[in-house]
Amino acid sequence: MFLHFILTAISGKKYDDDVYEVILPTLDGRIGVLAHHMPLFSVIAPGIIAVRKQARDADSALEYYATYGGAIEVSNNVLKVLVDEVHSPDDVNQAEAQEAMERAKKMKAEAKDQSSLEHAQALVDRQTVRLQLANLKRHHR
């Protein structure tokens, strides 16, 4: 049995195919969605989406995508994920992400007000996800 998975960003569809399992970051933790999952509408948290195409696929065969928040809908054996932005491992350069992380941490340390602090923290969170994706790319080659 398969689940139809559609991953859409503002720039267009990034994934549209039948899969065995999708593991998603939510505000309440990671969840796995399989065929015939109960109807669900939830918020996706910044993190890594993992896609297992076939039941027999090893973890090393998972496909990974970084996202920074969005919405999840499961209905009628279709999982729709709508996000502002999504990256695949090939989109992320580890050295650039590390440099961006250092800049974001510096901004956070130098923040003078709550708004600046929240903006800097969002940048730190974003670079954390990008670095996680880069590490997955390095380990699964």
Sequence and secondary structure as in RCSB ss.txt:
>XXXX:A:sequence
MFLHFILTAISGKKYDDDVYEVILPTLDGRIGVLAHHMPLFSVIAPGIIAVRKQARDADSALEYYATYGGAIEVS
NNVLKVLVDEVHSPDDVNQAEAQEAMERAKKMKAEAKDQSSLEHAQALVDRQTVRLQLANLKRHHR
>XXXX:A:secstr
  EEEEEEETTEEEEEEEESEEEEEETTEEEEEETT   EEEEE SEEEEEESSTT  GGG EEEEE  EEEEEE
TTEEEEEES EE GGG  HHHHHHHHHHHHHHHHT  SHHHHHHHHHHHHHHHHHHHHHHHHHHT 
